[in-house]
Amino acid sequence: MDFQARLSRLANVCVKVGVNVQPGQELIVTAPLEASAFVQQIARSAYQCGSPLVTCLYDDPQLIRDRFEFADEVSLDHPPTWVYQRVADALAQGAARLYVAGPYPDLLTGIAADKIVRVHRAIALASNAESALTAASRINWSAVPFVTRSWAKQVFPDLPGDEAVRALWDAVFEVTRVDSADPCAAWDEHNLTLKARREALQSRQFAALRCFDGRTDLTVGLIDGHRWIGGTVVAANGVEGTCNIPTEEVFTSPHSAGTEGHVHFSRPLALAGALVENLYVEFREGRVTAAKADRGLDTFEALIASDEGARRLGEIGLVPNRSKISDTGLLFYSALFDENAASHLAFGQSYSACVLPDASDPSRPDRGANQSALHIDGMFGQASMNVDGVSRDGHVTPIMRGGDFVI
Amino acid sequence: MDFQARLSRLANVCVKVGVNVQPGQELIVTAPLEASAFVQQIARSAYQCGSPLVTCLYDDPQLIRDRFEFADEVSLDHPPTWVYQRVADALAQGAARLYVAGPYPDLLTGIAADKIVRVHRAIALASNAESALTAASRINWSAVPFVTRSWAKQVFPDLPGDEAVRALWDAVFEVTRVDSADPCAAWDEHNLTLKARREALQSRQFAALRCFDGRTDLTVGLIDGHRWIGGTVVAANGVEGTCNIPTEEVFTSPHSAGTEGHVHFSRPLALAGALVENLYVEFREGRVTAAKADRGLDTFEALIASDEGARRLGEIGLVPNRSKISDTGLLFYSALFDENAASHLAFGQSYSACVLPDASDPSRPDRGANQSALHIDGMFGQASMNVDGVSRDGHVTPIMRGGDFVI
């Protein structure tokens, strides 16, 4: 199959399985400039599903970098409120949302970490209303990858540019099931597997998860009334979509004060343009008390210092060590892939959709779920990892052994 | 001088002479995808002027065409309200605005005129708040050209693609004074000439203008308390900018019921993707009563039928027959150029900045200025054109003879 045909199939998966655009529903896409040919395929697919209007907000990476180089430093805290607020309004009025994520890992090389953090924080504040709508599954939305030249070069540093781009697209098409005979049917089947896993965990309502191997021993307390999410999500508007393409994970919300122990992150974290390698973190009463890394520690520490919730956990996701993503053997340096290649934790904001409504105590709608302007994923899963579910009475149920599900 | 240096000079003219971006002022740019290198120069220049944030809303021409081809026809009336409303919000809160106009004359070839009109009307309604802010000079804004391949091919149909693009850029750089020793100083001098012309007309307060040559005899009644505009404008926010780069015109607002006679348009009108050639129009009591054209009459008639004001005049602009633009000898098929190459009329919306406040009759703030969702320019000026100013007592003052100013 030629490249355009595969790209068109990926656009169909995004629109039909990912967002599941409904007749009469506007679609708002964000994408980098270099993805315009893909966006055009997405728009065609959405129009064929009955969307009246597809709007793409194109990101220009060069403009992002130039602001750091040419704007007055004091202006980096200036919040781009209007850019995000109207998108939130449109979503609240019924639009669907698609994020085409094209990473530019070398974009901010040489820019000081504290400047990057300031811009990230201003954007996070400005986009708060939008993030709240998607995180709480108020609307149908999805995120999907796009191979940029910059990203391909990072994943395949030894290949010439065009070959690296081709090789990364091959991997993306493989893990997004585009090369299956019927990609949408393959997704339906995969989503059923994730549903069975999430329902098995959901019915147990473990008090905590203990993750352990030779280098990690971490107990993550879960909130009372947590919800496991994975595969499809039925949003509050009634539309069933798949928020991440690809996805292999089931995940839920820790209690913000319930994590104890230490964890070694098995893969680098790609944060604000920097790589954090071999990160090791200790927790007490839910809070980071110490951190070490071979590289990028300053970026990690600057980010988790940006508010109190950034020092605490907002997500734990479980992923089998063998999956379409981990079978590629690649490190993608992208949360959308790597968090689906291995079990992971996230510092910062919880997904409010992971918290069941609590009729008995309306004064604590969050039930201890974490609050932050940030959400930073880090992978700790690997072939040696074990996970136990610990019930309220101390009973232990094996969930994963040697990196694979046993529940 | 190489192309990048000239493009950078044009960006400087846009930012400093056109918009006149102020320290602390956000800049919102609209541009086609293919103009991204130019937008990056604009952003650098704006950041150097102290702007805290430059945001570009990129237009993707292919998405515009694909909507006509793939969306359900009924959805063409769907107004993209949020897309425009958020920009209006930002402008009302202090941002400046720059439109990078890159024409795509062949974009909508084969699409039915009535469909195009429906989409235009929906956009005009949705962008009403923004248009009101710019038309009334509430904020500093500017429009500037960008040479697309599609446009270059239209202007130079006999040249190969790359040569056509080069030739049109040469013309654009010439008329935007980029090749002057000091482009911004050349603009300051030119703007002083336009200021002298507009003040001479302003002080006369003619009751009407009579435009006549062998094929045209049209009397355009002006509103009481009209204002002539040309060169720089001091917006309500106190910032002095130049709304069009290039500009050669002085213009004001007719009374919506005050036009009598007939006019032959000396250049084609480029409307909604179609060309209207050899247009001839008759007026009675301000209203179009008959129209003829060699080509494109259906598009013109569909547009002026879209509301009552679209059948009436909202602008008359006077331009000498010899100017940097007309000296190129080119037909640009773009209002930004052609309306500055020759005297012109516009059907539809008046510029509210052309109406002086009327303290004696607050019930008629518009004083008979025209209202419409549309604004369609057409050129009638040529080497044979004469214009007289007619005062309230019938006294006649020659303004232009044989295409040139004599006032």
Interface residues (C-beta under 8 A of the other chain):
Chain A: G24 E26 L33 S36 V39 Q40 A43 R44 Y47 Q48 G50 S51 P52 L53 V54 T55 C56 L57 Y58 D60 Q62 L63 D66 R67 F70 A71 D72 V74 S75 H78 P80 W82 V83 Q85 R86 V87 D89 A90 Q93 A95
Chain B: G24 E26 L33 S36 V39 Q40 A43 R44 Y47 Q48 G50 S51 P52 L53 V54 T55 C56 L57 Y58 D60 Q62 L63 D66 R67 F70 A71 D72 V74 S75 H78 P80 W82 V83 Q85 R86 V87 D89 A90 Q93 A95
